[in-house]
Amino acid sequence: EDAEGESGFGQEPSPEAEQTVEQEAFCPPTAAATQRVKTILPPSVLGIPRFAASPTSFADFQGTLYFAVNFEDGRRALWKSTGTDAGTTEVRSFPVPAGTGTPDVTRLTATPTQLFFQAPDATRGQELWVSDGTSAGTRFVRDLTPGTGDSFLTHLTAVGNNLVFFKESFDVVTSATRFELGRSDGTAAGTVLLRDFGTNVDVSYLDAKVGNALLFFVRELDGATNLWRTDGTAAGTLQLKRLDAGPNTFPFDVRSSGTLALFTLEESSGLTELWKSDGMAGGTVRLASFGATRSVRLLGALGAHAYVTSTSFSTQYMVLYRVPLAGGNPTPFVTLTNFYAGQGPAFPSINAVSIAPGGTKLFFSVNISSDSPAPRDSQLWVTNGTADGTQLLRRPLSLSDEYGSPVYAVADNLVFFSAYESTGEGIEPWVSNGTPGGTRRLKDIASPAVGGSSYPRDFFRVGSRVYFSAYDETQSGQLWSTALSNTCVAPEAEE
């Protein structure tokens, strides 16, 4: 159905916002339960807190946090943590290759039995490695780009006990990017090429994990856009459906709940299509088409409906729609007024979306643009799919053009994010249970003496603990965590 009317736009959510979370009710954690886990990095030499090195690429491997530490002096290492100082240790370091610009340890991806990642090597460049969680069991897998050249791997996804990935390389003959789909069981012999897509297509950076398969988008250059799937075998790598004949049609938003993927396609005509897929050809269906007078962004699914925002190019007002997953017309249910409409470029956009799969709430942040690169306003909202259940939780979030406010769901009723306070606390970690009263600062980590803002990043839940990185009085980004609890404590009793 054509829903000529509303839309919204912005940046993609971070990979961490897609992590699966348990459906369990937790109270907003306390400041007392929020502590630095360990001082890992030395004081930053960059002099700019938001750019300082910090723990990154968090992964949950067999109930333990694993992460990368890429020091500013070029050292690279794989670490793990159980949430205590003594339990936070280096798994393996990687010798610094000669010269500058050392590639990072990055893209940690856990299967039930192995932890895959990329790491640099002086003789083989940045390649695929695997670990069982021990130093002795951390080993090089295969030199996918023979010699000292680095392999650029994308879409690293656990499919059963195997890893599937794309290797992207520049083809000097065609002066184009070659896309090759591969699989690895953690051995050199078991790391194989499943399909060479060649240089005449473009594989989108967007993807979705549905069941035990990876869904990805392949666009023929100046031609059709197709949805593919792979289960990590050659026979199980196939085109599900031709989505649009093109040309110049691109996937824009993708949300996955584990059993269902929702995505939007933007056409050159300005139309935006909303689709769903269960990973099968018959279950890949267009749900709605939205008109070219609006900018449309996908929030996610709650129960029997998908939810989108649509922002009018003329009024600059944002309207939330529900779309039946079984088919039917989109229905508007609430309008978010833009008080800056008509005051220059004050267009609202969705900056981040976070949901606990199978949950009952959708959290999203809204940025209001300005004449400068920085937003004029930034707000955190929640909706349960009704007008009465759509509430503003916090404003402003970060107003910086160099640091956005990440929003991460760790349970159905709990999200972590960052927000700015003009009273001296700066940009610090916040938490919300989806109510205005349950939305509060988690802890004031960085004092004015060290820049006034901790620039928290990468909130990631492992068991009953949420980890994140933050710039603190050590003058570097360090590993922090907070303990989740079912026992609620009043805000005034936290400090």
HELIX and SHEET records of a PDB file:
HELIX    1   1 PRO A   15  GLU A   18  5                                   4    
HELIX    2   2 PRO A   49  PHE A   51  5                                   3    
HELIX    3   3 PRO A  448  VAL A  450  5                                   3    
HELIX    4   4 PRO A  491  ALA A  493  5                                   3    
SHEET    1   A 5 ASP A   2  ALA A   3  0                                        
SHEET    2   A 5 VAL A 285  PHE A 290  1                                        
SHEET    3   A 5 THR A 272  SER A 277 -1                                        
SHEET    4   A 5 ALA A 261  GLU A 266 -1                                        
SHEET    5   A 5 PHE A 250  SER A 256 -1                                        
SHEET    1   B 4 THR A  34  LYS A  38  0                                        
SHEET    2   B 4 GLY A 477  ALA A 483 -1                                        
SHEET    3   B 4 ARG A 465  TYR A 471 -1                                        
SHEET    4   B 4 ARG A 457  VAL A 462 -1                                        
SHEET    1   C 4 THR A  56  PHE A  61  0                                        
SHEET    2   C 4 THR A  64  ASN A  70 -1                                        
SHEET    3   C 4 ARG A  76  SER A  81 -1                                        
SHEET    4   C 4 THR A  88  PHE A  94 -1                                        
SHEET    1   D 4 THR A 106  ALA A 110  0                                        
SHEET    2   D 4 LEU A 115  ALA A 119 -1                                        
SHEET    3   D 4 GLU A 127  SER A 131 -1                                        
SHEET    4   D 4 THR A 138  ARG A 142 -1                                        
SHEET    1   E 4 PHE A 152  VAL A 159  0                                        
SHEET    2   E 4 ASN A 162  ASP A 171 -1                                        
SHEET    3   E 4 ALA A 176  SER A 184 -1                                        
SHEET    4   E 4 VAL A 192  GLY A 198 -1                                        
SHEET    1   F 4 VAL A 201  VAL A 210  0                                        
SHEET    2   F 4 ALA A 213  GLU A 220 -1                                        
SHEET    3   F 4 THR A 225  THR A 230 -1                                        
SHEET    4   F 4 LEU A 238  ASP A 244 -1                                        
SHEET    1   G 4 ARG A 294  LEU A 302  0                                        
SHEET    2   G 4 HIS A 305  SER A 312 -1                                        
SHEET    3   G 4 MET A 318  PRO A 324 -1                                        
SHEET    4   G 4 THR A 331  LEU A 336 -1                                        
SHEET    1   H 4 PRO A 348  SER A 354  0                                        
SHEET    2   H 4 LEU A 362  ILE A 368 -1                                        
SHEET    3   H 4 ASP A 377  THR A 383 -1                                        
SHEET    4   H 4 GLN A 391  ARG A 394 -1                                        
SHEET    1   I 4 VAL A 407  ALA A 411  0                                        
SHEET    2   I 4 LEU A 414  GLU A 421 -1                                        
SHEET    3   I 4 GLY A 426  SER A 432 -1                                        
SHEET    4   I 4 THR A 439  ARG A 441 -1                                        
END                                                                             
